[in-house]
Amino acid sequence: MTTPVTKIDPRYSDPAATAASWEQTREALAAAELFWVSTVRADGRPHVTPVVAVWAEDAVCFSTGTEEQKYLNLQANPHVVLTAGSARWDGGLDVVVEGEAVRITDNDALTRIAAAFTPKWDGRWQWEIGDGGFNQNGNLVAVFAVKPAKAFAHAKGDPFGATTHKF
């Protein structure tokens, strides 16, 4: 992964704030247990839904059933926004990732992504690999990776700061 150009946005930041480093932002992505993925329906309406995801392969990786709305949306338009953070207004680091969701079908990559899921959530997400995706009770689950094109890190608290990472 290339190192992004990182800048603080003074319009939305306390004068004392400094830019969140890409390492801090990446660590927040790796630690997040829940993301919200925003896709676009075929008729142009937005669709937002929570997903469990992991940071693997230099990307945010998530899965979806092939009959789910987000899967259908991604077939028509792969551009997504993923958000992670906390609902608190006065602490933490919220992260927004913009990018293109690319379907992962390579078994070696799927194995590495599945391994990233295993230690999270008390080991509740155990994936089997098969047929170019994850297998869940005999059903194919598609896996997507979103490498950031742009990421935003919003530090909440004292001081508030808005950082942009462009790749």
TORBANU-105621 format. One line per field, with one value per atom (N, C-alpha, C): x, y, z; residue number from 1; atom name; residue in one letter. Coordinates in steps of 0.02 Angstrom, whole numbers, plus 50000, padded with zeros to 5 digits. Layout:
<atoms>
X	X,... .
Y	Y,... .
Z	Z,... .
num	NUM,... .
atome	CA,... .
residu	a,... .
</atoms>
This chain:
<atoms>
X	50043,50000,50045,50027,50064,50048,50095,50084,50042,49988,49944,49973,49948,49960,49910,49936,49894,49895,49834,49828,49772,49782,49728,49687,49622,49578,49561,49591,49582,49510,49471,49401,49360,49379,49340,49380,49435,49479,49493,49504,49527,49597,49614,49680,49737,49725,49777,49782,49737,49735,49792,49815,49863,49831,49856,49829,49839,49788,49795,49840,49889,49934,49896,49923,49892,49896,49950,49957,49901,49886,49830,49764,49754,49692,49686,49740,49740,49727,49756,49744,49671,49639,49568,49527,49546,49511,49520,49580,49593,49556,49547,49515,49439,49411,49338,49304,49250,49211,49152,49130,49071,49083,49064,49067,48997,48986,48925,48947,48917,48935,48877,48896,48848,48858,48805,48806,48750,48744,48693,48651,48585,48539,48539,48514,48511,48472,48422,48382,48413,48473,48508,48498,48451,48440,48497,48515,48568,48543,48589,48575,48632,48615,48665,48648,48698,48686,48749,48742,48801,48831,48897,48932,48989,49005,49067,49120,49177,49231,49298,49349,49417,49463,49519,49572,49620,49623,49667,49683,49740,49758,49760,49778,49780,49712,49659,49591,49543,49485,49429,49393,49387,49357,49293,49240,49176,49144,49092,49058,48984,48952,48880,48852,48791,48757,48742,48739,48730,48658,48613,48545,48529,48579,48568,48570,48539,48535,48604,48649,48715,48752,48744,48775,48746,48680,48649,48672,48677,48700,48772,48814,48885,48893,48846,48850,48842,48802,48790,48838,48862,48905,48950,49015,49060,49085,49067,49091,49054,49092,49063,49095,49061,49089,49079,49132,49129,49146,49108,49121,49127,49170,49180,49196,49179,49194,49145,49134,49089,49036,48981,48927,48940,48994,49012,49034,49018,49038,49102,49123,49179,49240,49246,49305,49310,49370,49382,49401,49409,49427,49379,49338,49293,49330,49319,49353,49302,49312,49272,49319,49302,49343,49302,49329,49298,49339,49306,49342,49296,49325,49288,49290,49232,49228,49245,49298,49321,49309,49275,49260,49324,49334,49392,49370,49403,49386,49447,49506,49567,49569,49576,49574,49628,49688,49741,49722,49697,49676,49617,49569,49511,49533,49583,49608,49638,49677,49706,49652,49602,49547,49508,49493,49457,49496,49562,49604,49601,49591,49586,49520,49468,49404,49408,49447,49446,49459,49509,49522,49473,49434,49388,49321,49285,49218,49216,49266,49269,49271,49297,49302,49236,49185,49119,49115,49161,49158,49212,49192,49236,49213,49255,49235,49269,49232,49259,49266,49317,49329,49301,49268,49244,49208,49217,49181,49193,49253,49268,49239,49227,49201,49202,49165,49157,49096,49097,49041,49008,48943,48906,48844,48846,48790,48772,48823,48812,48796,48794,48779,48842,48848,48905,48896,48948,48950,49007,48989,49039,49081,49144,49191,49216,49215,49238,49292,49339,49392,49388,49394,49393,49460,49503,49565,49549,49571,49552,49579,49536,49556,49567,49523,49526,49499,49529,49504,49503,49454,49448,49450,49488,49491,49467,49417,49387,49401,49449,49465,49413,49383,49329,49354,49345,49366,49409,49458,49500,49570,49590,49553,49518,49466,49433,49477,49482,49523,49498,49501,49479,49539,49555,49613,49589,49623,49610,49673,49664,49718,49699,49740,49728,49781,49760,49806,49819 .
Y	49941,50000,50062,50110,50172,50214,50256,50301,50360,50375,50429,50498,50547,50617,50633,50654,50665,50739,50767,50838,50847,50894,50914,50966,50965,51014,51067,51125,51177,51202,51193,51216,51179,51117,51075,51052,51087,51065,51121,51102,51148,51173,51236,51261,51220,51187,51147,51076,51056,50988,50975,50913,50890,50834,50822,50769,50701,50659,50589,50555,50519,50485,50428,50406,50349,50287,50280,50224,50225,50283,50288,50270,50294,50282,50208,50178,50107,50065,50084,50048,50052,50109,50116,50070,50065,50019,49947,49929,49860,49843,49891,49879,49880,49910,49918,49849,49842,49780,49785,49845,49855,49914,49905,49958,49969,50026,50039,50047,50008,50013,50048,50097,50135,50117,50093,50076,50115,50107,50143,50091,50096,50051,50069,50023,50033,50096,50115,50175,50238,50234,50292,50307,50271,50283,50251,50284,50256,50196,50154,50097,50093,50091,50088,50030,49990,49933,49918,49892,49873,49808,49803,49742,49731,49668,49653,49651,49677,49681,49678,49665,49662,49702,49724,49754,49698,49682,49629,49646,49624,49636,49710,49752,49826,49854,49824,49844,49827,49859,49839,49784,49725,49667,49648,49636,49616,49564,49533,49482,49498,49467,49476,49417,49398,49347,49373,49328,49348,49370,49364,49387,49450,49475,49534,49598,49650,49713,49743,49741,49771,49734,49667,49630,49652,49656,49678,49748,49792,49860,49860,49819,49818,49791,49751,49727,49783,49834,49890,49948,49956,50013,49992,49982,49958,50011,50074,50128,50126,50127,50123,50173,50184,50220,50175,50165,50126,50173,50168,50210,50165,50186,50151,50203,50188,50233,50222,50274,50269,50322,50310,50359,50416,50413,50467,50528,50586,50648,50676,50654,50688,50643,50589,50547,50495,50475,50423,50451,50405,50423,50388,50426,50399,50399,50347,50341,50329,50362,50354,50334,50280,50256,50259,50291,50291,50247,50207,50164,50122,50074,50029,49959,49929,49861,49812,49773,49725,49655,49614,49546,49505,49469,49426,49354,49320,49250,49204,49232,49193,49157,49092,49053,49072,49088,49109,49173,49222,49285,49274,49232,49217,49184,49141,49107,49158,49206,49258,49303,49320,49362,49324,49261,49221,49217,49211,49208,49273,49329,49393,49398,49365,49364,49322,49268,49219,49248,49291,49314,49368,49397,49450,49421,49459,49441,49373,49362,49300,49238,49244,49187,49164,49207,49187,49185,49219,49220,49173,49112,49061,49047,49060,49051,48990,48955,48903,48932,48911,48936,48886,48912,48868,48905,48884,48911,48986,49011,49081,49129,49105,49147,49109,49134,49098,49053,48999,48952,48956,48969,48972,48927,48872,48824,48803,48793,48772,48827,48889,48946,48987,49011,49053,49122,49147,49214,49251,49304,49342,49384,49392,49431,49489,49549,49609,49643,49674,49713,49784,49833,49903,49934,49945,49981,50055,50091,50162,50202,50240,50291,50356,50365,50422,50399,50423,50407,50471,50476,50533,50507,50542,50524,50585,50574,50628,50616,50653,50649,50688,50656,50688,50699,50758,50772,50834,50832,50891,50876,50897,50939,50898,50928,50900,50912,50862,50870,50828,50855,50820,50811,50747,50730,50698,50713,50680,50643,50580,50539,50526,50548,50535,50488,50435,50385,50396 .
Z	50000,50000,50000,49960,49958,50020,50038,50094,50070,50106,50083,50099,50063,50080,50135,50192,50251,50269,50278,50295,50345,50390,50435,50399,50409,50379,50431,50426,50478,50482,50429,50431,50483,50497,50542,50603,50617,50670,50719,50781,50832,50811,50823,50805,50836,50893,50926,50899,50855,50830,50781,50780,50730,50691,50632,50589,50621,50616,50635,50583,50606,50559,50524,50467,50434,50479,50517,50563,50615,50644,50692,50659,50599,50562,50545,50521,50505,50567,50623,50686,50706,50696,50711,50666,50603,50557,50579,50600,50621,50685,50729,50794,50789,50738,50733,50729,50767,50765,50718,50705,50663,50616,50554,50504,50477,50448,50410,50337,50292,50222,50185,50146,50105,50032,50001,49930,49896,49831,49792,49755,49764,49728,49653,49613,49541,49522,49563,49548,49578,49606,49632,49706,49738,49810,49850,49905,49947,49989,50007,50050,50101,50165,50218,50264,50281,50325,50365,50425,50464,50438,50443,50425,50474,50487,50521,50466,50482,50431,50467,50428,50455,50410,50439,50400,50381,50317,50290,50218,50194,50124,50108,50157,50150,50129,50156,50137,50194,50192,50235,50197,50228,50195,50231,50192,50220,50175,50200,50161,50156,50108,50098,50060,50076,50038,49968,49920,49851,49835,49883,49872,49913,49950,49992,49949,49974,49938,49924,49971,49959,49904,49900,49846,49779,49775,49712,49693,49742,49729,49702,49732,49711,49640,49617,49548,49498,49516,49472,49483,49545,49562,49619,49607,49659,49707,49696,49740,49806,49861,49928,49974,50030,50087,50147,50185,50247,50304,50358,50417,50478,50524,50587,50640,50701,50756,50812,50850,50907,50902,50937,50937,50985,51022,51068,51027,51050,51016,51043,51103,51137,51147,51110,51117,51063,51048,50998,50930,50884,50816,50769,50734,50684,50617,50577,50513,50458,50402,50342,50286,50251,50195,50131,50080,50014,49969,49928,49882,49840,49806,49762,49792,49800,49826,49770,49781,49732,49760,49721,49744,49746,49800,49809,49798,49751,49736,49741,49748,49753,49821,49820,49882,49932,49909,49955,49991,49954,49984,50031,50010,50052,50117,50114,50174,50222,50195,50238,50269,50230,50255,50308,50296,50345,50411,50405,50465,50504,50471,50505,50545,50522,50557,50622,50621,50675,50744,50756,50824,50850,50806,50827,50850,50889,50911,50947,50991,51029,50985,50925,50880,50849,50852,50827,50750,50716,50643,50616,50604,50576,50505,50456,50387,50356,50315,50272,50202,50166,50098,50049,49997,49944,49890,49828,49770,49760,49774,49762,49813,49873,49927,49992,50041,50104,50097,50134,50134,50202,50203,50265,50259,50294,50293,50222,50180,50112,50063,50087,50044,50030,49969,49950,49980,50012,50039,50002,49967,49928,49975,49958,49998,49956,49986,49952,49992,49957,49988,49961,50006,49988,50008,49958,49972,49972,50022,50025,49966,49935,49886,49925,49975,50020,50087,50140,50207,50248,50291,50335,50407,50450,50520,50560,50601,50640,50714,50741,50812,50850,50900,50938,51009,51033,51102,51103,51147,51156,51132,51073,51026,50972,50943,50885,50824,50780,50721,50663,50603,50543,50497,50483,50442,50378,50323,50259,50238,50217,50188,50116,50069,49997,49971,49936,49909,49836 .
num	1,1,1,2,2,2,3,3,3,4,4,4,5,5,5,6,6,6,7,7,7,8,8,8,9,9,9,10,10,10,11,11,11,12,12,12,13,13,13,14,14,14,15,15,15,16,16,16,17,17,17,18,18,18,19,19,19,20,20,20,21,21,21,22,22,22,23,23,23,24,24,24,25,25,25,26,26,26,27,27,27,28,28,28,29,29,29,30,30,30,31,31,31,32,32,32,33,33,33,34,34,34,35,35,35,36,36,36,37,37,37,38,38,38,39,39,39,40,40,40,41,41,41,42,42,42,43,43,43,44,44,44,45,45,45,46,46,46,47,47,47,48,48,48,49,49,49,50,50,50,51,51,51,52,52,52,53,53,53,54,54,54,55,55,55,56,56,56,57,57,57,58,58,58,59,59,59,60,60,60,61,61,61,62,62,62,63,63,63,64,64,64,65,65,65,66,66,66,67,67,67,68,68,68,69,69,69,70,70,70,71,71,71,72,72,72,73,73,73,74,74,74,75,75,75,76,76,76,77,77,77,78,78,78,79,79,79,80,80,80,81,81,81,82,82,82,83,83,83,84,84,84,85,85,85,86,86,86,87,87,87,88,88,88,89,89,89,90,90,90,91,91,91,92,92,92,93,93,93,94,94,94,95,95,95,96,96,96,97,97,97,98,98,98,99,99,99,100,100,100,101,101,101,102,102,102,103,103,103,104,104,104,105,105,105,106,106,106,107,107,107,108,108,108,109,109,109,110,110,110,111,111,111,112,112,112,113,113,113,114,114,114,115,115,115,116,116,116,117,117,117,118,118,118,119,119,119,120,120,120,121,121,121,122,122,122,123,123,123,124,124,124,125,125,125,126,126,126,127,127,127,128,128,128,129,129,129,130,130,130,131,131,131,132,132,132,133,133,133,134,134,134,135,135,135,136,136,136,137,137,137,138,138,138,139,139,139,140,140,140,141,141,141,142,142,142,143,143,143,144,144,144,145,145,145,146,146,146,147,147,147,148,148,148,149,149,149,150,150,150,151,151,151,152,152,152,153,153,153,154,154,154,155,155,155,156,156,156,157,157,157,158,158,158,159,159,159,160,160,160,161,161,161,162,162,162,163,163,163,164,164,164,165,165,165,166,166,166,167,167,167 .
atome	N,CA,C,N,CA,C,N,CA,C,N,CA,C,N,CA,C,N,CA,C,N,CA,C,N,CA,C,N,CA,C,N,CA,C,N,CA,C,N,CA,C,N,CA,C,N,CA,C,N,CA,C,N,CA,C,N,CA,C,N,CA,C,N,CA,C,N,CA,C,N,CA,C,N,CA,C,N,CA,C,N,CA,C,N,CA,C,N,CA,C,N,CA,C,N,CA,C,N,CA,C,N,CA,C,N,CA,C,N,CA,C,N,CA,C,N,CA,C,N,CA,C,N,CA,C,N,CA,C,N,CA,C,N,CA,C,N,CA,C,N,CA,C,N,CA,C,N,CA,C,N,CA,C,N,CA,C,N,CA,C,N,CA,C,N,CA,C,N,CA,C,N,CA,C,N,CA,C,N,CA,C,N,CA,C,N,CA,C,N,CA,C,N,CA,C,N,CA,C,N,CA,C,N,CA,C,N,CA,C,N,CA,C,N,CA,C,N,CA,C,N,CA,C,N,CA,C,N,CA,C,N,CA,C,N,CA,C,N,CA,C,N,CA,C,N,CA,C,N,CA,C,N,CA,C,N,CA,C,N,CA,C,N,CA,C,N,CA,C,N,CA,C,N,CA,C,N,CA,C,N,CA,C,N,CA,C,N,CA,C,N,CA,C,N,CA,C,N,CA,C,N,CA,C,N,CA,C,N,CA,C,N,CA,C,N,CA,C,N,CA,C,N,CA,C,N,CA,C,N,CA,C,N,CA,C,N,CA,C,N,CA,C,N,CA,C,N,CA,C,N,CA,C,N,CA,C,N,CA,C,N,CA,C,N,CA,C,N,CA,C,N,CA,C,N,CA,C,N,CA,C,N,CA,C,N,CA,C,N,CA,C,N,CA,C,N,CA,C,N,CA,C,N,CA,C,N,CA,C,N,CA,C,N,CA,C,N,CA,C,N,CA,C,N,CA,C,N,CA,C,N,CA,C,N,CA,C,N,CA,C,N,CA,C,N,CA,C,N,CA,C,N,CA,C,N,CA,C,N,CA,C,N,CA,C,N,CA,C,N,CA,C,N,CA,C,N,CA,C,N,CA,C,N,CA,C,N,CA,C,N,CA,C,N,CA,C,N,CA,C,N,CA,C,N,CA,C,N,CA,C,N,CA,C,N,CA,C,N,CA,C,N,CA,C,N,CA,C,N,CA,C,N,CA,C,N,CA,C,N,CA,C,N,CA,C,N,CA,C,N,CA,C,N,CA,C,N,CA,C,N,CA,C,N,CA,C,N,CA,C,N,CA,C,N,CA,C,N,CA,C,N,CA,C .
residu	m,m,m,t,t,t,t,t,t,p,p,p,v,v,v,t,t,t,k,k,k,i,i,i,d,d,d,p,p,p,r,r,r,y,y,y,s,s,s,d,d,d,p,p,p,a,a,a,a,a,a,t,t,t,a,a,a,a,a,a,s,s,s,w,w,w,e,e,e,q,q,q,t,t,t,r,r,r,e,e,e,a,a,a,l,l,l,a,a,a,a,a,a,a,a,a,e,e,e,l,l,l,f,f,f,w,w,w,v,v,v,s,s,s,t,t,t,v,v,v,r,r,r,a,a,a,d,d,d,g,g,g,r,r,r,p,p,p,h,h,h,v,v,v,t,t,t,p,p,p,v,v,v,v,v,v,a,a,a,v,v,v,w,w,w,a,a,a,e,e,e,d,d,d,a,a,a,v,v,v,c,c,c,f,f,f,s,s,s,t,t,t,g,g,g,t,t,t,e,e,e,e,e,e,q,q,q,k,k,k,y,y,y,l,l,l,n,n,n,l,l,l,q,q,q,a,a,a,n,n,n,p,p,p,h,h,h,v,v,v,v,v,v,l,l,l,t,t,t,a,a,a,g,g,g,s,s,s,a,a,a,r,r,r,w,w,w,d,d,d,g,g,g,g,g,g,l,l,l,d,d,d,v,v,v,v,v,v,v,v,v,e,e,e,g,g,g,e,e,e,a,a,a,v,v,v,r,r,r,i,i,i,t,t,t,d,d,d,n,n,n,d,d,d,a,a,a,l,l,l,t,t,t,r,r,r,i,i,i,a,a,a,a,a,a,a,a,a,f,f,f,t,t,t,p,p,p,k,k,k,w,w,w,d,d,d,g,g,g,r,r,r,w,w,w,q,q,q,w,w,w,e,e,e,i,i,i,g,g,g,d,d,d,g,g,g,g,g,g,f,f,f,n,n,n,q,q,q,n,n,n,g,g,g,n,n,n,l,l,l,v,v,v,a,a,a,v,v,v,f,f,f,a,a,a,v,v,v,k,k,k,p,p,p,a,a,a,k,k,k,a,a,a,f,f,f,a,a,a,h,h,h,a,a,a,k,k,k,g,g,g,d,d,d,p,p,p,f,f,f,g,g,g,a,a,a,t,t,t,t,t,t,h,h,h,k,k,k,f,f,f .
</atoms>
